[in-house]
Amino acid sequence: MIIFTTNLGDIEIELNTERAPVTSRNFLRYCKEGFYEGTIFHRVINNFMIQGGGFTEKMQEKPTRPAIANEANRGLKNVVGTLAMARTDSPHSATAQFFINLDDNDFLDHTATTNAGWGYTVFGEVSAGMDVVNMIACSRTATVKGHEDVPSEAIVIKKVVIK
């Protein structure tokens, strides 16, 4: 279990190391290294998802390790409360950024091993703290340094504890 302490409260996360081993190991490594501490939830779209794990409060992107293989074809679904890896249009481009699904987002699930069909790897779920996730989801947002849907008041991951 991983606990993210934010300025709005704690979010507890359980990883699915069996069905998403590469992604879980990658996420855990970033957690152990303290990478997420001081990062913000930088993209919030209510009824869709909240995204974090890559930017500081000053909207500066943190350098990451190389991208990992996409494991979206292992059967886990983008449903409410699950964590998935953010990526670019390239299927195998996920590094550190993640998102928490606020709805059942089946259009993000794997459908085929093509660029359009790969989907987004689910690797864990929120086991406690969905109230905090939902508070984040209701944040007022703005465009900041060219990034849309950025909370007007920073939502910071202050501490990460691995249990």
GROMACS elastic network, one bead per residue, 0.5 to 0.9 nm:
[ bonds ]
;  ai    aj funct       b0    kb
    1    12     6  0.67820   500
    1    13     6  0.55655   500
    1    15     6  0.69040   500
    1   127     6  0.86858   500
    1   161     6  0.83761   500
    1   162     6  0.59785   500
    1   163     6  0.52417   500
    2    11     6  0.82192   500
    2    12     6  0.56983   500
    2    13     6  0.50384   500
    2    14     6  0.65033   500
    2    15     6  0.81467   500
    2    28     6  0.84607   500
    2    31     6  0.82445   500
    2   160     6  0.69288   500
    2   161     6  0.56649   500
    2   163     6  0.61478   500
    3    10     6  0.64903   500
    3    11     6  0.56692   500
    3    13     6  0.62231   500
    3   159     6  0.79989   500
    3   160     6  0.56455   500
    3   161     6  0.50757   500
    3   162     6  0.64471   500
    3   163     6  0.79126   500
    4     9     6  0.83266   500
    4    10     6  0.55926   500
    4    11     6  0.51593   500
    4    12     6  0.63932   500
    4    13     6  0.79285   500
    4    36     6  0.87767   500
    4    37     6  0.86050   500
    4   157     6  0.62187   500
    4   158     6  0.74529   500
    4   159     6  0.59428   500
    4   161     6  0.67021   500
    5     8     6  0.79621   500
    5     9     6  0.58544   500
    5    11     6  0.65171   500
    5    12     6  0.86721   500
    5   156     6  0.83799   500
    5   157     6  0.58209   500
    5   158     6  0.56113   500
    5   159     6  0.50679   500
    5   160     6  0.63083   500
    5   161     6  0.81490   500
    6     9     6  0.51164   500
    6    10     6  0.58989   500
    6    11     6  0.77100   500
    6    40     6  0.87911   500
    6   132     6  0.86876   500
    6   155     6  0.66877   500
    6   156     6  0.53397   500
    6   158     6  0.53341   500
    6   159     6  0.71214   500
    7    10     6  0.83405   500
    7   154     6  0.86331   500
    7   155     6  0.61785   500
    7   156     6  0.58475   500
    7   157     6  0.70454   500
    7   158     6  0.69124   500
    8   132     6  0.63259   500
    8   133     6  0.89234   500
    8   135     6  0.77099   500
    8   136     6  0.77899   500
    8   155     6  0.71416   500
    8   156     6  0.83030   500
    9   129     6  0.76134   500
    9   131     6  0.88351   500
    9   132     6  0.59148   500
    9   133     6  0.89925   500
   10   128     6  0.80327   500
   10   129     6  0.58953   500
   10   132     6  0.68423   500
   11   126     6  0.68090   500
   11   127     6  0.79018   500
   11   128     6  0.60109   500
   11   130     6  0.70548   500
   11   131     6  0.87122   500
   11   132     6  0.67234   500
   11   133     6  0.73082   500
   12   125     6  0.84272   500
   12   126     6  0.56626   500
   12   127     6  0.55169   500
   12   129     6  0.60874   500
   12   130     6  0.87132   500
   13    82     6  0.89827   500
   13    83     6  0.83403   500
   13   124     6  0.66785   500
   13   125     6  0.56058   500
   13   127     6  0.55407   500
   13   128     6  0.72559   500
   13   129     6  0.87781   500
   14   123     6  0.87093   500
   14   124     6  0.54381   500
   14   125     6  0.55117   500
   14   126     6  0.64247   500
   14   127     6  0.62684   500
   15    18     6  0.87383   500
   15    20     6  0.83137   500
   15    24     6  0.61500   500
   15    27     6  0.89686   500
   15    28     6  0.87345   500
   15    83     6  0.86251   500
   15   123     6  0.58772   500
   15   125     6  0.66103   500
   15   126     6  0.89488   500
   16    19     6  0.58007   500
   16    20     6  0.58836   500
   16    21     6  0.72756   500
   16    24     6  0.67568   500
   16   122     6  0.84857   500
   16   123     6  0.53476   500
   16   124     6  0.51174   500
   16   125     6  0.80111   500
   17    20     6  0.53012   500
   17    22     6  0.79178   500
   17    23     6  0.80514   500
   17    24     6  0.55180   500
   17    25     6  0.74845   500
   17   123     6  0.73648   500
   17   124     6  0.82431   500
   18    21     6  0.56651   500
   18    24     6  0.88189   500
   19    71     6  0.83027   500
   19    74     6  0.61448   500
   19    75     6  0.77183   500
   19    76     6  0.74223   500
   19   122     6  0.89986   500
   19   123     6  0.74609   500
   20    23     6  0.55391   500
   20    24     6  0.59338   500
   20    25     6  0.85583   500
   20    71     6  0.61620   500
   20    72     6  0.81650   500
   20    74     6  0.71640   500
   20    76     6  0.83852   500
   20   121     6  0.77140   500
   20   122     6  0.73670   500
   20   123     6  0.53316   500
   20   124     6  0.83736   500
   21    24     6  0.51327   500
   21    25     6  0.60427   500
   21    26     6  0.84834   500
   21    71     6  0.84915   500
   21   123     6  0.80573   500
   22    25     6  0.53041   500
   22    26     6  0.61659   500
   22    27     6  0.86986   500
   22    68     6  0.74180   500
   22    69     6  0.73874   500
   22    70     6  0.86226   500
   22    71     6  0.76902   500
   23    26     6  0.50336   500
   23    27     6  0.61237   500
   23    28     6  0.84917   500
   23    68     6  0.72380   500
   23    69     6  0.78617   500
   23    70     6  0.79155   500
   23    71     6  0.73094   500
   23    85     6  0.79282   500
   23    94     6  0.88563   500
   23   121     6  0.77216   500
   23   122     6  0.84993   500
   23   123     6  0.63785   500
   24    27     6  0.51584   500
   24    28     6  0.59965   500
   24    29     6  0.84807   500
   24   123     6  0.60269   500
   24   124     6  0.77618   500
   25    28     6  0.50771   500
   25    29     6  0.60447   500
   25    30     6  0.86989   500
   26    29     6  0.51935   500
   26    30     6  0.64583   500
   26    31     6  0.87559   500
   26    68     6  0.78405   500
   26    95     6  0.79477   500
   26    96     6  0.78226   500
   27    30     6  0.52269   500
   27    31     6  0.62777   500
   27    32     6  0.87470   500
   27    95     6  0.85988   500
   27    96     6  0.68028   500
   27    97     6  0.89977   500
   27    98     6  0.88212   500
   27   123     6  0.89264   500
   28    32     6  0.60918   500
   28    33     6  0.85520   500
   28   162     6  0.84415   500
   29    32     6  0.50644   500
   29    33     6  0.61364   500
   29    34     6  0.86770   500
   29    35     6  0.86984   500
   30    33     6  0.51686   500
   30    34     6  0.63814   500
   30    35     6  0.52455   500
   30    36     6  0.68370   500
   30    64     6  0.89951   500
   30    96     6  0.71216   500
   31    34     6  0.52714   500
   31    35     6  0.60510   500
   31    36     6  0.62446   500
   31    37     6  0.82104   500
   31   160     6  0.65345   500
   31   161     6  0.79688   500
   31   162     6  0.77106   500
   32    35     6  0.76669   500
   32   160     6  0.81906   500
   32   161     6  0.84305   500
   32   162     6  0.76253   500
   33    36     6  0.82859   500
   34    37     6  0.55177   500
   34    38     6  0.87736   500
   34   159     6  0.81760   500
   34   160     6  0.71178   500
   35    38     6  0.79237   500
   35    39     6  0.78719   500
   35    53     6  0.80433   500
   35    54     6  0.86975   500
   35    62     6  0.84984   500
   35    64     6  0.89122   500
   35    96     6  0.86609   500
   36    39     6  0.53319   500
   36    40     6  0.82538   500
   36    52     6  0.86073   500
   36    53     6  0.55942   500
   36    54     6  0.75319   500
   36    55     6  0.89744   500
   36    96     6  0.85671   500
   36   157     6  0.66104   500
   36   158     6  0.82132   500
   36   159     6  0.79374   500
   36   160     6  0.72866   500
   37    40     6  0.85748   500
   37    53     6  0.86648   500
   37   156     6  0.79412   500
   37   157     6  0.53825   500
   37   158     6  0.52070   500
   37   159     6  0.53480   500
   37   160     6  0.64485   500
   38    55     6  0.84220   500
   38    56     6  0.61578   500
   38    57     6  0.74188   500
   38   156     6  0.60523   500
   38   157     6  0.55424   500
   38   158     6  0.54986   500
   38   159     6  0.77409   500
   39    42     6  0.84974   500
   39    52     6  0.71682   500
   39    53     6  0.57482   500
   39    54     6  0.62852   500
   39    55     6  0.53105   500
   39    57     6  0.66307   500
   39    62     6  0.85906   500
   39   155     6  0.84518   500
   39   156     6  0.57729   500
   39   157     6  0.55882   500
   39   158     6  0.77193   500
   40    43     6  0.88745   500
   40    51     6  0.85782   500
   40    52     6  0.57120   500
   40    53     6  0.65322   500
   40    54     6  0.74300   500
   40    55     6  0.59869   500
   40    56     6  0.59295   500
   40    57     6  0.61441   500
   40    59     6  0.85113   500
   40   154     6  0.65473   500
   40   155     6  0.53690   500
   40   157     6  0.58781   500
   40   158     6  0.88541   500
   41    44     6  0.71732   500
   41    50     6  0.66674   500
   41    51     6  0.54269   500
   41    53     6  0.69151   500
   41    54     6  0.84422   500
   41    55     6  0.79558   500
   41    99     6  0.88146   500
   41   136     6  0.81568   500
   41   150     6  0.77792   500
   41   151     6  0.76137   500
   41   154     6  0.75072   500
   41   155     6  0.56630   500
   41   156     6  0.66409   500
   41   157     6  0.78027   500
   42    50     6  0.78703   500
   42    51     6  0.60958   500
   42    52     6  0.55789   500
   42    53     6  0.82171   500
   42    54     6  0.80867   500
   42    55     6  0.68347   500
   42    56     6  0.86566   500
   42    57     6  0.85778   500
   42    59     6  0.78627   500
   42   147     6  0.83374   500
   42   148     6  0.87594   500
   42   149     6  0.73711   500
   42   151     6  0.65532   500
   42   154     6  0.79943   500
   42   155     6  0.79186   500
   43    49     6  0.81460   500
   43    50     6  0.58137   500
   43    51     6  0.50117   500
   43    52     6  0.68815   500
   43    99     6  0.88680   500
   43   141     6  0.83958   500
   43   147     6  0.80664   500
   43   148     6  0.70954   500
   43   149     6  0.50532   500
   43   151     6  0.70405   500
   44    48     6  0.81538   500
   44    49     6  0.62534   500
   44    51     6  0.63105   500
   44    52     6  0.89069   500
   44   136     6  0.73769   500
   44   137     6  0.59273   500
   44   138     6  0.81889   500
   44   139     6  0.73647   500
   44   140     6  0.87439   500
   44   141     6  0.73040   500
   44   148     6  0.88252   500
   44   149     6  0.54303   500
   44   150     6  0.62975   500
   44   151     6  0.66876   500
   45    48     6  0.54841   500
   45    49     6  0.55503   500
   45    50     6  0.62532   500
   45    51     6  0.87251   500
   45   102     6  0.87167   500
   45   137     6  0.65051   500
   45   138     6  0.83489   500
   45   139     6  0.88351   500
   45   141     6  0.86255   500
   45   149     6  0.65139   500
   45   150     6  0.89950   500
   46    49     6  0.64256   500
   46    50     6  0.76904   500
   46   102     6  0.71695   500
   46   134     6  0.83784   500
   46   136     6  0.86685   500
   46   138     6  0.62115   500
   46   139     6  0.82989   500
   47   101     6  0.83447   500
   47   102     6  0.53555   500
   47   103     6  0.57488   500
   47   137     6  0.75564   500
   48   100     6  0.86880   500
   48   101     6  0.61658   500
   48   102     6  0.50235   500
   48   103     6  0.55610   500
   48   104     6  0.82354   500
   48   105     6  0.72977   500
   48   137     6  0.85824   500
   49    80     6  0.89083   500
   49    99     6  0.62787   500
   49   100     6  0.54540   500
   49   103     6  0.72992   500
   49   105     6  0.89267   500
   49   137     6  0.73754   500
   50    98     6  0.85446   500
   50    99     6  0.53940   500
   50   100     6  0.54148   500
   50   101     6  0.68888   500
   50   102     6  0.74102   500
   50   133     6  0.77630   500
   50   136     6  0.73984   500
   50   137     6  0.64050   500
   51    54     6  0.88878   500
   51    86     6  0.76843   500
   51    97     6  0.71458   500
   51    98     6  0.57576   500
   51   100     6  0.65374   500
   51   101     6  0.89121   500
   52    55     6  0.73377   500
   52    86     6  0.88301   500
   52    96     6  0.87783   500
   52    97     6  0.57145   500
   52    98     6  0.57235   500
   52    99     6  0.62071   500
   52   100     6  0.87055   500
   52   157     6  0.87991   500
   53    56     6  0.87135   500
   53    62     6  0.87580   500
   53    96     6  0.60281   500
   53    98     6  0.61174   500
   53    99     6  0.84148   500
   53   157     6  0.84646   500
   54    59     6  0.88752   500
   54    60     6  0.82721   500
   54    61     6  0.56266   500
   54    62     6  0.56376   500
   54    63     6  0.81622   500
   54    64     6  0.83825   500
   54    96     6  0.64194   500
   54    97     6  0.52933   500
   54    98     6  0.84112   500
   55    58     6  0.76340   500
   55    59     6  0.52674   500
   55    60     6  0.52725   500
   55    62     6  0.58569   500
   55    97     6  0.88302   500
   56    59     6  0.51456   500
   56    60     6  0.53295   500
   56    61     6  0.65726   500
   56    62     6  0.72301   500
   56   156     6  0.83764   500
   57    60     6  0.73816   500
   57   154     6  0.64267   500
   57   155     6  0.83781   500
   57   156     6  0.74047   500
   58    61     6  0.88902   500
   59   144     6  0.77429   500
   59   145     6  0.73211   500
   59   147     6  0.87287   500
   64    67     6  0.83272   500
   64    95     6  0.64176   500
   64    96     6  0.65798   500
   65    68     6  0.89575   500
   65    95     6  0.65713   500
   65    96     6  0.79807   500
   66    93     6  0.83368   500
   66    94     6  0.84592   500
   66    95     6  0.64050   500
   67    92     6  0.66738   500
   67    94     6  0.51374   500
   67    96     6  0.84072   500
   68    92     6  0.61046   500
   68    93     6  0.64457   500
   68    94     6  0.58138   500
   68    95     6  0.63054   500
   69    91     6  0.81056   500
   69    92     6  0.50278   500
   69    93     6  0.74945   500
   69    94     6  0.76327   500
   70    73     6  0.77539   500
   70    85     6  0.87921   500
   70    91     6  0.62823   500
   70    92     6  0.50080   500
   70    93     6  0.77390   500
   70    94     6  0.74099   500
   70   118     6  0.76600   500
   70   119     6  0.82879   500
   70   120     6  0.73840   500
   70   121     6  0.61487   500
   71    74     6  0.58726   500
   71    75     6  0.87982   500
   71    92     6  0.88193   500
   71   110     6  0.89395   500
   71   118     6  0.86882   500
   71   119     6  0.88541   500
   71   120     6  0.79049   500
   71   121     6  0.53149   500
   71   122     6  0.78795   500
   71   123     6  0.85730   500
   72    75     6  0.68663   500
   72    76     6  0.69208   500
   72    77     6  0.82431   500
   72    84     6  0.89810   500
   72   109     6  0.68015   500
   72   110     6  0.54535   500
   72   111     6  0.89845   500
   72   118     6  0.65479   500
   72   119     6  0.57977   500
   72   120     6  0.54775   500
   72   122     6  0.64826   500
   72   123     6  0.87746   500
   73    76     6  0.77766   500
   73   109     6  0.81960   500
   73   110     6  0.54828   500
   73   111     6  0.77670   500
   73   112     6  0.80279   500
   73   113     6  0.80661   500
   73   118     6  0.71534   500
   73   119     6  0.78849   500
   73   120     6  0.89322   500
   73   121     6  0.77577   500
   74   110     6  0.84585   500
   74   121     6  0.83898   500
   74   122     6  0.89556   500
   75   109     6  0.85530   500
   75   110     6  0.79306   500
   75   122     6  0.87930   500
   76    79     6  0.88914   500
   76   109     6  0.79671   500
   76   110     6  0.88496   500
   76   121     6  0.75715   500
   76   122     6  0.57421   500
   76   123     6  0.75681   500
   77    82     6  0.80066   500
   77   104     6  0.83147   500
   77   105     6  0.81470   500
   77   106     6  0.69063   500
   77   108     6  0.82120   500
   77   109     6  0.59182   500
   77   110     6  0.83051   500
   77   120     6  0.89302   500
   77   121     6  0.83072   500
   77   122     6  0.64062   500
   78    81     6  0.83822   500
   78    82     6  0.61972   500
   78    83     6  0.77694   500
   78    84     6  0.72545   500
   78   100     6  0.88311   500
   78   101     6  0.65046   500
   78   103     6  0.81172   500
   78   104     6  0.60261   500
   78   105     6  0.53149   500
   78   106     6  0.58900   500
   78   107     6  0.83333   500
   78   108     6  0.64229   500
   78   109     6  0.61362   500
   78   120     6  0.78410   500
   78   121     6  0.82071   500
   78   122     6  0.62792   500
   79    82     6  0.58160   500
   79    83     6  0.88647   500
   79   101     6  0.61534   500
   79   102     6  0.75990   500
   79   103     6  0.59670   500
   79   105     6  0.58789   500
   79   106     6  0.71880   500
   80    83     6  0.89452   500
   80   100     6  0.77728   500
   80   101     6  0.50557   500
   80   104     6  0.52593   500
   80   105     6  0.78382   500
   80   125     6  0.86823   500
   81   100     6  0.60141   500
   81   101     6  0.53861   500
   81   102     6  0.62207   500
   81   103     6  0.77743   500
   81   104     6  0.88241   500
   81   124     6  0.87008   500
   81   125     6  0.55850   500
   81   126     6  0.53438   500
   81   127     6  0.81468   500
   81   130     6  0.71137   500
   81   133     6  0.85338   500
   82    99     6  0.82513   500
   82   100     6  0.56250   500
   82   101     6  0.55703   500
   82   102     6  0.82940   500
   82   122     6  0.66174   500
   82   123     6  0.75722   500
   82   124     6  0.57074   500
   82   126     6  0.61783   500
   83    98     6  0.66899   500
   83    99     6  0.55932   500
   83   101     6  0.65089   500
   83   121     6  0.83470   500
   83   122     6  0.55887   500
   83   123     6  0.59433   500
   83   124     6  0.50238   500
   83   125     6  0.53162   500
   83   126     6  0.72877   500
   84    97     6  0.88520   500
   84    98     6  0.55730   500
   84    99     6  0.54340   500
   84   100     6  0.65016   500
   84   101     6  0.77023   500
   84   120     6  0.62039   500
   84   121     6  0.51637   500
   84   123     6  0.57868   500
   84   124     6  0.71739   500
   84   125     6  0.86902   500
   85    94     6  0.60941   500
   85    95     6  0.77894   500
   85    96     6  0.75445   500
   85    97     6  0.61580   500
   85    99     6  0.62544   500
   85   100     6  0.89450   500
   85   120     6  0.61288   500
   85   121     6  0.55531   500
   85   122     6  0.66650   500
   85   123     6  0.76813   500
   86    93     6  0.84743   500
   86    94     6  0.59077   500
   86    95     6  0.78771   500
   86    96     6  0.78592   500
   86    97     6  0.53218   500
   86    99     6  0.62934   500
   86   120     6  0.69776   500
   86   121     6  0.82445   500
   87    90     6  0.71675   500
   87    91     6  0.71358   500
   87    92     6  0.76256   500
   87    93     6  0.53563   500
   87    95     6  0.73858   500
   87    96     6  0.89838   500
   87    97     6  0.75006   500
   87    98     6  0.83581   500
   87   120     6  0.76464   500
   88    91     6  0.71626   500
   88    92     6  0.84119   500
   88    93     6  0.60374   500
   88    94     6  0.72884   500
   89    92     6  0.87986   500
   89    93     6  0.79063   500
   89   115     6  0.75096   500
   89   116     6  0.82488   500
   90    93     6  0.56257   500
   90    94     6  0.86803   500
   90   115     6  0.65884   500
   90   116     6  0.89412   500
   91    94     6  0.77905   500
   91   114     6  0.83493   500
   91   115     6  0.59683   500
   91   116     6  0.81958   500
   91   117     6  0.86620   500
   91   118     6  0.59744   500
   91   119     6  0.72488   500
   91   120     6  0.78666   500
   92   118     6  0.88214   500
   94    97     6  0.71789   500
   94    98     6  0.85251   500
   94   120     6  0.89621   500
   94   121     6  0.89166   500
   95    98     6  0.86506   500
  100   125     6  0.80325   500
  100   126     6  0.80865   500
  100   133     6  0.79529   500
  101   104     6  0.70915   500
  101   105     6  0.71160   500
  102   105     6  0.82085   500
  102   133     6  0.82018   500
  102   134     6  0.77467   500
  102   137     6  0.78158   500
  103   106     6  0.89864   500
  104   107     6  0.87383   500
  105   108     6  0.57449   500
  105   109     6  0.74780   500
  106   109     6  0.52207   500
  106   110     6  0.86458   500
  107   110     6  0.82727   500
  107   111     6  0.89039   500
  107   119     6  0.78373   500
  108   111     6  0.89237   500
  108   117     6  0.87110   500
  108   118     6  0.85085   500
  108   120     6  0.56813   500
  108   121     6  0.87049   500
  109   117     6  0.79972   500
  109   118     6  0.74486   500
  109   120     6  0.60740   500
  109   121     6  0.78009   500
  109   122     6  0.85704   500
  110   113     6  0.78515   500
  110   117     6  0.57079   500
  110   120     6  0.69366   500
  110   121     6  0.81707   500
  111   114     6  0.85033   500
  111   116     6  0.85329   500
  111   118     6  0.62755   500
  111   119     6  0.70340   500
  112   115     6  0.82695   500
  112   116     6  0.77437   500
  112   118     6  0.56420   500
  112   119     6  0.82879   500
  113   116     6  0.81192   500
  113   117     6  0.58462   500
  113   118     6  0.52815   500
  113   119     6  0.89326   500
  114   117     6  0.50158   500
  114   118     6  0.58592   500
  115   118     6  0.58639   500
  115   119     6  0.84918   500
  116   119     6  0.74698   500
  118   121     6  0.87508   500
  122   125     6  0.83055   500
  126   129     6  0.68684   500
  126   130     6  0.67136   500
  126   133     6  0.88805   500
  127   130     6  0.78650   500
  128   131     6  0.81926   500
  128   132     6  0.89482   500
  129   132     6  0.51900   500
  129   133     6  0.64802   500
  129   134     6  0.86970   500
  130   134     6  0.59859   500
  130   135     6  0.84527   500
  131   134     6  0.50919   500
  131   135     6  0.62243   500
  131   136     6  0.87170   500
  132   136     6  0.62737   500
  132   137     6  0.85811   500
  133   136     6  0.51366   500
  133   137     6  0.62161   500
  133   138     6  0.89031   500
  134   138     6  0.64181   500
  134   139     6  0.89868   500
  135   138     6  0.52947   500
  135   139     6  0.67999   500
  136   139     6  0.53485   500
  136   151     6  0.82937   500
  136   155     6  0.74075   500
  137   140     6  0.87067   500
  138   141     6  0.89761   500
  139   150     6  0.88231   500
  139   151     6  0.57554   500
  139   152     6  0.73714   500
  139   153     6  0.78607   500
  140   149     6  0.83915   500
  140   150     6  0.81860   500
  140   151     6  0.56378   500
  140   152     6  0.57480   500
  140   153     6  0.78079   500
  141   148     6  0.78109   500
  141   149     6  0.50127   500
  141   153     6  0.81651   500
  142   147     6  0.83076   500
  142   148     6  0.61909   500
  142   149     6  0.54593   500
  142   150     6  0.53419   500
  142   151     6  0.63755   500
  142   152     6  0.59501   500
  143   146     6  0.61072   500
  143   147     6  0.53025   500
  143   149     6  0.60457   500
  143   150     6  0.60493   500
  143   151     6  0.87044   500
  143   152     6  0.87202   500
  144   147     6  0.51601   500
  144   148     6  0.65432   500
  144   149     6  0.82591   500
  144   150     6  0.64726   500
  144   152     6  0.87435   500
  145   148     6  0.84994   500
  147   150     6  0.66929   500
  149   152     6  0.87724   500
  150   153     6  0.85313   500
  150   154     6  0.83033   500
  151   154     6  0.60043   500
  151   155     6  0.72441   500
  152   155     6  0.89823   500
  156   159     6  0.89614   500
  157   160     6  0.74848   500
